């Protein structure tokens, strides 16, 4: 396959994900969806679950690189840009005792999440991802930890959906 064909195929995957994002914002702006207190992010998760369980096997394999590019590079870039809203000076302004208290709460929540996961016999990776998402900042934390522990993609999807829907 030529380079231009690869780029074209990748572009198809990127455009599909862009269409999903636009659809999530459009649906999330509807009055009945707002009445259910669903944000565009929750709508996007639902669209993603529908895609993963229905369309994924019917799309051309050449679109997969574009979809993976969006789910890895674009999403991580968004997480980094989101993190830029918090500066080091903001962190220091709250004081050392608040930072220690936050660290204790985050570590305790992660530990409790792993313990509850063991008690409920949930897969270890899913329990860790969900606990980190609940303790830190939601779906962005799940995707950050995903890069470190490298679970199967469906485990990450379950953790993101759980954190977003129940968060």
N, CA and C atoms as an extended XYZ file, in Angstrom:
501
Properties=species:S:1:pos:R:3:atomname:S:1:resname:S:1:resid:I:1 pbc="F F F"
N         0.849       -1.173        0.000 N   UNK     1
C         0.000        0.000        0.000 CA  UNK     1
C         0.897        1.238        0.000 C   UNK     1
N         0.581        2.170       -0.843 N   UNK     2
C         1.355        3.400       -0.927 CA  UNK     2
C         1.088        4.288        0.284 C   UNK     2
N         2.013        5.221        0.506 N   UNK     3
C         1.906        6.133        1.641 CA  UNK     3
C         0.624        6.961        1.569 C   UNK     3
N         0.262        7.436        0.380 N   UNK     4
C        -0.950        8.263        0.269 CA  UNK     4
C        -2.197        7.437        0.567 C   UNK     4
N        -2.186        6.145        0.210 N   UNK     5
C        -3.316        5.281        0.539 CA  UNK     5
C        -3.409        5.069        2.042 C   UNK     5
N        -2.253        4.942        2.706 N   UNK     6
C        -2.244        4.781        4.164 CA  UNK     6
C        -2.799        6.021        4.838 C   UNK     6
N        -2.384        7.175        4.369 N   UNK     7
C        -2.896        8.422        4.946 CA  UNK     7
C        -4.388        8.563        4.708 C   UNK     7
N        -4.841        8.192        3.521 N   UNK     8
C        -6.259        8.274        3.210 CA  UNK     8
C        -7.062        7.348        4.111 C   UNK     8
N        -6.552        6.125        4.316 N   UNK     9
C        -7.237        5.182        5.195 CA  UNK     9
C        -7.255        5.693        6.626 C   UNK     9
N        -6.142        6.261        7.065 N   UNK    10
C        -6.072        6.805        8.424 CA  UNK    10
C        -7.052        7.967        8.568 C   UNK    10
N        -7.155        8.763        7.530 N   UNK    11
C        -8.080        9.896        7.554 CA  UNK    11
C        -9.523        9.423        7.699 C   UNK    11
N        -9.865        8.290        7.097 N   UNK    12
C       -11.221        7.757        7.242 CA  UNK    12
C       -11.529        7.441        8.709 C   UNK    12
N       -10.577        6.825        9.408 N   UNK    13
C       -10.773        6.518       10.826 CA  UNK    13
C       -10.896        7.779       11.665 C   UNK    13
N       -10.068        8.772       11.369 N   UNK    14
C       -10.117       10.038       12.105 CA  UNK    14
C       -11.451       10.744       11.859 C   UNK    14
N       -11.915       10.734       10.614 N   UNK    15
C       -13.200       11.360       10.311 CA  UNK    15
C       -14.357       10.636       10.997 C   UNK    15
N       -14.272        9.315       11.113 N   UNK    16
C       -15.311        8.563       11.818 CA  UNK    16
C       -15.377        8.987       13.284 C   UNK    16
N       -14.237        9.090       13.922 N   UNK    17
C       -14.194        9.498       15.332 CA  UNK    17
C       -14.655       10.947       15.469 C   UNK    17
N       -14.289       11.796       14.529 N   UNK    18
C       -14.761       13.184       14.545 CA  UNK    18
C       -16.280       13.225       14.421 C   UNK    18
N       -16.834       12.389       13.561 N   UNK    19
C       -18.289       12.297       13.415 CA  UNK    19
C       -18.932       11.852       14.723 C   UNK    19
N       -18.332       10.862       15.403 N   UNK    20
C       -18.851       10.416       16.698 CA  UNK    20
C       -18.822       11.562       17.717 C   UNK    20
N       -17.731       12.327       17.733 N   UNK    21
C       -17.618       13.441       18.686 CA  UNK    21
C       -18.663       14.510       18.397 C   UNK    21
N       -18.846       14.847       17.129 N   UNK    22
C       -19.855       15.847       16.772 CA  UNK    22
C       -21.257       15.352       17.124 C   UNK    22
N       -21.508       14.073       16.864 N   UNK    23
C       -22.814       13.494       17.205 CA  UNK    23
C       -23.041       13.534       18.712 C   UNK    23
N       -22.000       13.264       19.490 N   UNK    24
C       -22.133       13.295       20.949 CA  UNK    24
C       -22.480       14.700       21.432 C   UNK    24
N       -21.837       15.716       20.872 N   UNK    25
C       -22.153       17.087       21.260 CA  UNK    25
C       -23.557       17.474       20.808 C   UNK    25
N       -23.940       17.065       19.602 N   UNK    26
C       -25.272       17.388       19.092 CA  UNK    26
C       -26.357       16.719       19.936 C   UNK    26
N       -26.188       15.436       20.198 N   UNK    27
C       -27.180       14.711       21.006 CA  UNK    27
C       -27.180       15.231       22.443 C   UNK    27
N       -25.996       15.528       22.974 N   UNK    28
C       -25.893       16.033       24.341 CA  UNK    28
C       -26.544       17.397       24.528 C   UNK    28
N       -26.744       18.123       23.428 N   UNK    29
C       -27.364       19.445       23.495 CA  UNK    29
C       -28.890       19.381       23.393 C   UNK    29
N       -29.441       18.198       23.168 N   UNK    30
C       -30.893       18.061       23.080 CA  UNK    30
C       -31.518       18.183       24.466 C   UNK    30
N       -32.708       18.769       24.511 N   UNK    31
C       -33.373       19.034       25.791 CA  UNK    31
C       -33.632       17.765       26.597 C   UNK    31
N       -34.090       16.704       25.948 N   UNK    32
C       -34.408       15.484       26.694 CA  UNK    32
C       -33.156       14.812       27.244 C   UNK    32
N       -32.026       14.997       26.561 N   UNK    33
C       -30.767       14.437       27.061 CA  UNK    33
C       -30.271       15.270       28.243 C   UNK    33
N       -30.426       16.585       28.142 N   UNK    34
C       -30.074       17.457       29.263 CA  UNK    34
C       -30.945       17.162       30.476 C   UNK    34
N       -32.218       16.844       30.228 N   UNK    35
C       -33.133       16.520       31.331 CA  UNK    35
C       -32.686       15.255       32.063 C   UNK    35
N       -32.017       14.360       31.357 N   UNK    36
C       -31.481       13.150       31.979 CA  UNK    36
C       -30.127       13.398       32.646 C   UNK    36
N       -29.623       14.624       32.546 N   UNK    37
C       -28.315       15.030       33.088 CA  UNK    37
C       -27.163       14.274       32.449 C   UNK    37
N       -27.296       13.973       31.150 N   UNK    38
C       -26.219       13.337       30.399 CA  UNK    38
C       -25.384       14.422       29.734 C   UNK    38
N       -24.099       14.394       29.982 N   UNK    39
C       -23.198       15.326       29.318 CA  UNK    39
C       -22.804       14.738       27.960 C   UNK    39
N       -22.232       15.556       27.085 N   UNK    40
C       -21.743       15.010       25.813 CA  UNK    40
C       -20.713       13.890       26.019 C   UNK    40
N       -19.988       13.935       27.114 N   UNK    41
C       -19.011       12.875       27.381 CA  UNK    41
C       -19.713       11.540       27.628 C   UNK    41
N       -20.796       11.553       28.397 N   UNK    42
C       -21.556       10.325       28.643 CA  UNK    42
C       -22.175        9.836       27.343 C   UNK    42
N       -22.708       10.752       26.546 N   UNK    43
C       -23.286       10.384       25.253 CA  UNK    43
C       -22.196        9.775       24.365 C   UNK    43
N       -21.008       10.353       24.390 N   UNK    44
C       -19.888        9.816       23.620 CA  UNK    44
C       -19.503        8.413       24.059 C   UNK    44
N       -19.536        8.170       25.368 N   UNK    45
C       -19.249        6.828       25.881 CA  UNK    45
C       -20.299        5.840       25.373 C   UNK    45
N       -21.550        6.248       25.398 N   UNK    46
C       -22.626        5.367       24.920 CA  UNK    46
C       -22.465        5.095       23.422 C   UNK    46
N       -22.158        6.125       22.649 N   UNK    47
C       -21.928        5.935       21.214 CA  UNK    47
C       -20.738        5.000       20.999 C   UNK    47
N       -19.685        5.175       21.785 N   UNK    48
C       -18.517        4.305       21.672 CA  UNK    48
C       -18.838        2.852       22.005 C   UNK    48
N       -19.679        2.646       23.023 N   UNK    49
C       -20.072        1.277       23.370 CA  UNK    49
C       -20.904        0.662       22.252 C   UNK    49
N       -21.801        1.459       21.672 N   UNK    50
C       -22.598        0.951       20.549 CA  UNK    50
C       -21.694        0.602       19.368 C   UNK    50
N       -20.731        1.461       19.079 N   UNK    51
C       -19.770        1.206       18.000 CA  UNK    51
C       -18.983       -0.076       18.264 C   UNK    51
N       -18.469       -0.215       19.482 N   UNK    52
C       -17.619       -1.364       19.805 CA  UNK    52
C       -18.379       -2.681       19.726 C   UNK    52
N       -19.672       -2.642       19.985 N   UNK    53
C       -20.451       -3.881       19.990 CA  UNK    53
C       -21.246       -4.123       18.716 C   UNK    53
N       -21.134       -3.222       17.742 N   UNK    54
C       -21.902       -3.443       16.523 CA  UNK    54
C       -21.094       -3.143       15.256 C   UNK    54
N       -20.649       -1.933       15.085 N   UNK    55
C       -20.010       -1.520       13.838 CA  UNK    55
C       -18.553       -1.947       13.689 C   UNK    55
N       -17.870       -2.129       14.789 N   UNK    56
C       -16.423       -2.336       14.736 CA  UNK    56
C       -16.027       -3.466       13.792 C   UNK    56
N       -16.765       -4.538       13.779 N   UNK    57
C       -16.411       -5.678       12.941 CA  UNK    57
C       -16.801       -5.484       11.480 C   UNK    57
N       -17.566       -4.446       11.185 N   UNK    58
C       -18.023       -4.206        9.820 CA  UNK    58
C       -17.257       -3.095        9.112 C   UNK    58
N       -16.350       -2.441        9.801 N   UNK    59
C       -15.573       -1.373        9.189 CA  UNK    59
C       -14.331       -1.944        8.514 C   UNK    59
N       -13.844       -1.274        7.487 N   UNK    60
C       -12.609       -1.743        6.846 CA  UNK    60
C       -11.436       -1.723        7.832 C   UNK    60
N       -10.585       -2.719        7.744 N   UNK    61
C        -9.415       -2.793        8.623 CA  UNK    61
C        -8.465       -1.619        8.421 C   UNK    61
N        -8.518       -1.004        7.255 N   UNK    62
C        -7.617        0.115        6.978 CA  UNK    62
C        -7.980        1.356        7.788 C   UNK    62
N        -9.180        1.402        8.351 N   UNK    63
C        -9.594        2.548        9.166 CA  UNK    63
C        -9.040        2.465       10.580 C   UNK    63
N        -8.618        1.298       10.998 N   UNK    64
C        -8.180        1.068       12.379 CA  UNK    64
C        -7.024        1.999       12.793 C   UNK    64
N        -6.008        2.232       11.939 N   UNK    65
C        -4.937        3.148       12.375 CA  UNK    65
C        -5.441        4.543       12.749 C   UNK    65
N        -6.407        5.061       12.011 N   UNK    66
C        -6.961        6.378       12.334 CA  UNK    66
C        -7.727        6.377       13.644 C   UNK    66
N        -8.463        5.292       13.885 N   UNK    67
C        -9.213        5.167       15.135 CA  UNK    67
C        -8.254        5.048       16.310 C   UNK    67
N        -7.197        4.239       16.152 N   UNK    68
C        -6.197        4.097       17.218 CA  UNK    68
C        -5.450        5.404       17.450 C   UNK    68
N        -5.164        6.132       16.371 N   UNK    69
C        -4.497        7.428       16.506 CA  UNK    69
C        -5.323        8.365       17.378 C   UNK    69
N        -6.631        8.403       17.124 N   UNK    70
C        -7.508        9.267       17.922 CA  UNK    70
C        -7.579        8.798       19.371 C   UNK    70
N        -7.665        7.486       19.575 N   UNK    71
C        -7.828        6.975       20.931 CA  UNK    71
C        -6.543        7.059       21.739 C   UNK    71
N        -5.419        7.152       21.096 N   UNK    72
C        -4.153        7.238       21.825 CA  UNK    72
C        -3.594        8.662       21.793 C   UNK    72
N        -3.183        9.119       20.634 N   UNK    73
C        -2.482       10.406       20.523 CA  UNK    73
C        -3.381       11.606       20.822 C   UNK    73
N        -4.499       11.692       20.132 N   UNK    74
C        -5.380       12.853       20.292 CA  UNK    74
C        -5.924       12.921       21.716 C   UNK    74
N        -6.372       11.791       22.235 N   UNK    75
C        -6.929       11.761       23.585 CA  UNK    75
C        -5.872       12.138       24.625 C   UNK    75
N        -4.680       11.612       24.504 N   UNK    76
C        -3.613       11.946       25.460 CA  UNK    76
C        -3.199       13.406       25.342 C   UNK    76
N        -3.173       13.937       24.134 N   UNK    77
C        -2.875       15.361       23.957 CA  UNK    77
C        -3.943       16.207       24.646 C   UNK    77
N        -5.198       15.809       24.523 N   UNK    78
C        -6.287       16.517       25.210 CA  UNK    78
C        -6.131       16.474       26.716 C   UNK    78
N        -5.702       15.329       27.240 N   UNK    79
C        -5.488       15.208       28.683 CA  UNK    79
C        -4.362       16.146       29.134 C   UNK    79
N        -3.297       16.209       28.367 N   UNK    80
C        -2.174       17.098       28.705 CA  UNK    80
C        -2.625       18.550       28.684 C   UNK    80
N        -3.342       18.942       27.643 N   UNK    81
C        -3.817       20.322       27.558 CA  UNK    81
C        -4.777       20.652       28.695 C   UNK    81
N        -5.599       19.693       29.070 N   UNK    82
C        -6.502       19.887       30.198 CA  UNK    82
C        -5.704       20.113       31.486 C   UNK    82
N        -4.616       19.387       31.631 N   UNK    83
C        -3.776       19.529       32.820 CA  UNK    83
C        -3.060       20.874       32.906 C   UNK    83
N        -2.876       21.548       31.780 N   UNK    84
C        -2.198       22.839       31.792 CA  UNK    84
C        -2.987       23.916       32.529 C   UNK    84
N        -4.252       23.676       32.795 N   UNK    85
C        -5.041       24.673       33.511 CA  UNK    85
C        -4.592       24.800       34.963 C   UNK    85
N        -3.854       23.815       35.458 N   UNK    86
C        -3.381       23.832       36.830 CA  UNK    86
C        -1.889       24.109       36.828 C   UNK    86
N        -1.474       25.199       37.450 N   UNK    87
C        -0.066       25.556       37.471 CA  UNK    87
C         0.572       25.123       38.782 C   UNK    87
N         1.890       25.104       38.794 N   UNK    88
C         2.628       24.761       40.009 CA  UNK    88
C         2.342       25.778       41.120 C   UNK    88
N         2.177       27.022       40.751 N   UNK    89
C         1.867       28.056       41.734 CA  UNK    89
C         0.501       27.819       42.373 C   UNK    89
N        -0.457       27.348       41.587 N   UNK    90
C        -1.771       27.010       42.134 CA  UNK    90
C        -1.653       25.907       43.174 C   UNK    90
N        -0.832       24.912       42.870 N   UNK    91
C        -0.634       23.799       43.802 CA  UNK    91
C         0.029       24.292       45.085 C   UNK    91
N         1.042       25.126       44.963 N   UNK    92
C         1.748       25.622       46.143 CA  UNK    92
C         0.886       26.575       46.968 C   UNK    92
N        -0.074       27.239       46.328 N   UNK    93
C        -0.932       28.180       47.039 CA  UNK    93
C        -1.841       27.485       48.052 C   UNK    93
N        -2.186       26.219       47.820 N   UNK    94
C        -3.056       25.520       48.762 CA  UNK    94
C        -2.295       25.065       50.002 C   UNK    94
N        -0.986       24.999       49.919 N   UNK    95
C        -0.184       24.654       51.094 CA  UNK    95
C         0.173       23.179       51.167 C   UNK    95
N         1.216       22.897       51.936 N   UNK    96
C         1.752       21.539       52.059 CA  UNK    96
C         0.760       20.594       52.715 C   UNK    96
N         0.055       21.056       53.739 N   UNK    97
C        -0.878       20.166       54.435 CA  UNK    97
C        -2.012       19.708       53.513 C   UNK    97
N        -2.489       20.593       52.644 N   UNK    98
C        -3.547       20.220       51.703 CA  UNK    98
C        -3.029       19.217       50.677 C   UNK    98
N        -1.774       19.375       50.252 N   UNK    99
C        -1.186       18.437       49.294 CA  UNK    99
C        -1.058       17.054       49.926 C   UNK    99
N        -0.620       16.996       51.180 N   UNK   100
C        -0.501       15.720       51.889 CA  UNK   100
C        -1.886       15.083       52.060 C   UNK   100
N        -2.870       15.874       52.431 N   UNK   101
C        -4.226       15.365       52.599 CA  UNK   101
C        -4.763       14.808       51.276 C   UNK   101
N        -4.530       15.520       50.178 N   UNK   102
C        -4.956       15.029       48.863 CA  UNK   102
C        -4.276       13.710       48.524 C   UNK   102
N        -2.987       13.614       48.791 N   UNK   103
C        -2.247       12.375       48.508 CA  UNK   103
C        -2.810       11.205       49.311 C   UNK   103
N        -3.139       11.448       50.577 N   UNK   104
C        -3.707       10.392       51.425 CA  UNK   104
C        -5.071        9.958       50.887 C   UNK   104
N        -5.891       10.910       50.498 N   UNK   105
C        -7.225       10.589       49.978 CA  UNK   105
C        -7.122        9.816       48.667 C   UNK   105
N        -6.252       10.254       47.779 N   UNK   106
C        -6.097        9.567       46.491 CA  UNK   106
C        -5.584        8.148       46.703 C   UNK   106
N        -4.535        7.991       47.508 N   UNK   107
C        -3.982        6.651       47.760 CA  UNK   107
C        -4.999        5.756       48.471 C   UNK   107
N        -5.726        6.316       49.409 N   UNK   108
C        -6.747        5.550       50.120 CA  UNK   108
C        -7.869        5.098       49.202 C   UNK   108
N        -8.296        5.981       48.298 N   UNK   109
C        -9.357        5.637       47.355 CA  UNK   109
C        -8.898        4.545       46.389 C   UNK   109
N        -7.667        4.646       45.923 N   UNK   110
C        -7.140        3.601       45.034 CA  UNK   110
C        -7.059        2.270       45.781 C   UNK   110
N        -6.527        2.301       46.997 N   UNK   111
C        -6.443        1.074       47.796 CA  UNK   111
C        -7.807        0.465       48.068 C   UNK   111
N        -8.764        1.296       48.427 N   UNK   112
C       -10.128        0.819       48.683 CA  UNK   112
C       -10.747        0.247       47.408 C   UNK   112
N       -10.503        0.889       46.281 N   UNK   113
C       -11.038        0.394       45.003 CA  UNK   113
C       -10.474       -0.969       44.643 C   UNK   113
N        -9.191       -1.161       44.870 N   UNK   114
C        -8.575       -2.462       44.587 CA  UNK   114
C        -9.122       -3.519       45.540 C   UNK   114
N        -9.281       -3.158       46.807 N   UNK   115
C        -9.824       -4.097       47.799 CA  UNK   115
C       -11.261       -4.501       47.458 C   UNK   115
N       -12.094       -3.531       47.115 N   UNK   116
C       -13.477       -3.833       46.736 CA  UNK   116
C       -13.493       -4.680       45.459 C   UNK   116
N       -12.587       -4.390       44.535 N   UNK   117
C       -12.481       -5.199       43.321 CA  UNK   117
C       -12.157       -6.653       43.629 C   UNK   117
N       -11.258       -6.881       44.580 N   UNK   118
C       -10.930       -8.257       44.984 CA  UNK   118
C       -12.134       -8.931       45.632 C   UNK   118
N       -12.824       -8.202       46.517 N   UNK   119
C       -13.989       -8.776       47.191 CA  UNK   119
C       -15.093       -9.147       46.206 C   UNK   119
N       -15.254       -8.327       45.164 N   UNK   120
C       -16.281       -8.588       44.155 CA  UNK   120
C       -15.778       -9.487       43.021 C   UNK   120
N       -14.514       -9.912       43.128 N   UNK   121
C       -13.876      -10.788       42.131 CA  UNK   121
C       -13.877      -10.165       40.732 C   UNK   121
N       -13.570       -8.871       40.701 N   UNK   122
C       -13.442       -8.136       39.444 CA  UNK   122
C       -12.006       -8.308       38.956 C   UNK   122
N       -11.836       -8.352       37.654 N   UNK   123
C       -10.508       -8.451       37.070 CA  UNK   123
C        -9.593       -7.383       37.669 C   UNK   123
N        -8.365       -7.771       37.963 N   UNK   124
C        -7.426       -6.871       38.655 CA  UNK   124
C        -7.167       -5.583       37.865 C   UNK   124
N        -6.987       -5.704       36.558 N   UNK   125
C        -6.727       -4.515       35.735 CA  UNK   125
C        -7.924       -3.574       35.734 C   UNK   125
N        -9.109       -4.125       35.596 N   UNK   126
C       -10.317       -3.290       35.591 CA  UNK   126
C       -10.487       -2.607       36.942 C   UNK   126
N       -10.239       -3.343       38.025 N   UNK   127
C       -10.361       -2.756       39.364 CA  UNK   127
C        -9.361       -1.622       39.551 C   UNK   127
N        -8.118       -1.819       39.113 N   UNK   128
C        -7.092       -0.779       39.255 CA  UNK   128
C        -7.435        0.436       38.413 C   UNK   128
N        -7.827        0.216       37.167 N   UNK   129
C        -8.177        1.341       36.293 CA  UNK   129
C        -9.367        2.125       36.842 C   UNK   129
N       -10.384        1.423       37.290 N   UNK   130
C       -11.570        2.085       37.835 CA  UNK   130
C       -11.236        2.823       39.120 C   UNK   130
N       -10.423        2.220       39.974 N   UNK   131
C       -10.023        2.873       41.226 CA  UNK   131
C        -9.227        4.144       40.945 C   UNK   131
N        -8.313        4.091       39.999 N   UNK   132
C        -7.530        5.281       39.660 CA  UNK   132
C        -8.406        6.367       39.049 C   UNK   132
N        -9.333        5.970       38.199 N   UNK   133
C       -10.248        6.949       37.619 CA  UNK   133
C       -11.123        7.604       38.661 C   UNK   133
N       -11.572        6.820       39.637 N   UNK   134
C       -12.406        7.365       40.705 CA  UNK   134
C       -11.599        8.253       41.645 C   UNK   134
N       -10.364        7.889       41.885 N   UNK   135
C        -9.540        8.621       42.855 CA  UNK   135
C        -8.942        9.898       42.295 C   UNK   135
N        -8.615        9.913       41.040 N   UNK   136
C        -7.829       11.026       40.516 CA  UNK   136
C        -8.703       12.042       39.787 C   UNK   136
N        -9.076       11.771       38.563 N   UNK   137
C        -9.853       12.792       37.842 CA  UNK   137
C       -10.803       12.227       36.817 C   UNK   137
N       -11.096       10.966       36.868 N   UNK   138
C       -12.068       10.403       35.948 CA  UNK   138
C       -11.431        9.660       34.795 C   UNK   138
N       -12.073        9.773       33.634 N   UNK   139
C       -11.658        9.015       32.459 CA  UNK   139
C       -10.232        9.340       32.034 C   UNK   139
N        -9.800       10.574       32.221 N   UNK   140
C        -8.440       10.940       31.859 CA  UNK   140
C        -7.425       10.137       32.665 C   UNK   140
N        -7.704        9.912       33.935 N   UNK   141
C        -6.799        9.118       34.768 CA  UNK   141
C        -6.786        7.667       34.326 C   UNK   141
N        -7.936        7.138       33.939 N   UNK   142
C        -7.994        5.755       33.450 CA  UNK   142
C        -7.085        5.616       32.235 C   UNK   142
N        -7.168        6.571       31.327 N   UNK   143
C        -6.356        6.500       30.119 CA  UNK   143
C        -4.878        6.733       30.407 C   UNK   143
N        -4.577        7.510       31.433 N   UNK   144
C        -3.187        7.689       31.833 CA  UNK   144
C        -2.597        6.419       32.416 C   UNK   144
N        -3.352        5.739       33.264 N   UNK   145
C        -2.893        4.488       33.873 CA  UNK   145
C        -2.856        3.386       32.824 C   UNK   145
N        -3.752        3.449       31.853 N   UNK   146
C        -3.776        2.472       30.761 CA  UNK   146
C        -2.420        2.389       30.080 C   UNK   146
N        -1.787        3.524       29.863 N   UNK   147
C        -0.474        3.539       29.221 CA  UNK   147
C         0.605        2.889       30.058 C   UNK   147
N         0.407        2.871       31.369 N   UNK   148
C         1.422        2.290       32.251 CA  UNK   148
C         1.267        0.784       32.427 C   UNK   148
N         0.020        0.296       32.539 N   UNK   149
C        -0.167       -1.137       32.819 CA  UNK   149
C        -0.522       -1.946       31.580 C   UNK   149
N        -0.864       -1.303       30.476 N   UNK   150
C        -1.156       -1.939       29.199 CA  UNK   150
C        -2.154       -3.103       29.276 C   UNK   150
N        -3.375       -2.836       29.750 N   UNK   151
C        -4.386       -3.910       29.777 CA  UNK   151
C        -4.983       -4.111       28.379 C   UNK   151
N        -5.820       -5.105       28.244 N   UNK   152
C        -6.523       -5.304       26.971 CA  UNK   152
C        -7.477       -4.133       26.771 C   UNK   152
N        -7.689       -3.710       25.521 N   UNK   153
C        -8.520       -2.525       25.260 CA  UNK   153
C        -9.928       -2.589       25.862 C   UNK   153
N       -10.536       -3.751       25.892 N   UNK   154
C       -11.895       -3.824       26.426 CA  UNK   154
C       -11.915       -3.530       27.921 C   UNK   154
N       -10.814       -3.843       28.625 N   UNK   155
C       -10.752       -3.551       30.061 CA  UNK   155
C       -10.712       -2.042       30.296 C   UNK   155
N        -9.973       -1.347       29.458 N   UNK   156
C        -9.936        0.109       29.556 CA  UNK   156
C       -11.304        0.693       29.250 C   UNK   156
N       -11.970        0.165       28.240 N   UNK   157
C       -13.306        0.658       27.887 CA  UNK   157
C       -14.292        0.454       29.026 C   UNK   157
N       -14.225       -0.696       29.684 N   UNK   158
C       -15.116       -0.961       30.821 CA  UNK   158
C       -14.837        0.036       31.943 C   UNK   158
N       -13.561        0.273       32.239 N   UNK   159
C       -13.204        1.196       33.321 CA  UNK   159
C       -13.636        2.629       32.987 C   UNK   159
N       -13.387        3.079       31.763 N   UNK   160
C       -13.793        4.435       31.376 CA  UNK   160
C       -15.305        4.575       31.472 C   UNK   160
N       -16.026        3.607       30.944 N   UNK   161
C       -17.500        3.675       31.001 CA  UNK   161
C       -17.980        3.695       32.433 C   UNK   161
N       -17.401        2.875       33.287 N   UNK   162
C       -17.804        2.831       34.693 CA  UNK   162
C       -17.552        4.158       35.390 C   UNK   162
N       -16.374        4.714       35.182 N   UNK   163
C       -16.022        5.977       35.841 CA  UNK   163
C       -16.896        7.118       35.334 C   UNK   163
N       -17.136        7.180       34.030 N   UNK   164
C       -17.929        8.276       33.466 CA  UNK   164
C       -19.391        8.160       33.876 C   UNK   164
N       -19.948        6.966       33.751 N   UNK   165
C       -21.370        6.823       34.039 CA  UNK   165
C       -21.674        6.965       35.531 C   UNK   165
N       -20.839        6.376       36.389 N   UNK   166
C       -21.109        6.441       37.818 CA  UNK   166
C       -20.404        7.601       38.503 C   UNK   166
N       -19.541        8.301       37.783 N   UNK   167
C       -18.812        9.419       38.374 CA  UNK   167
C       -19.682       10.623       38.467 C   UNK   167
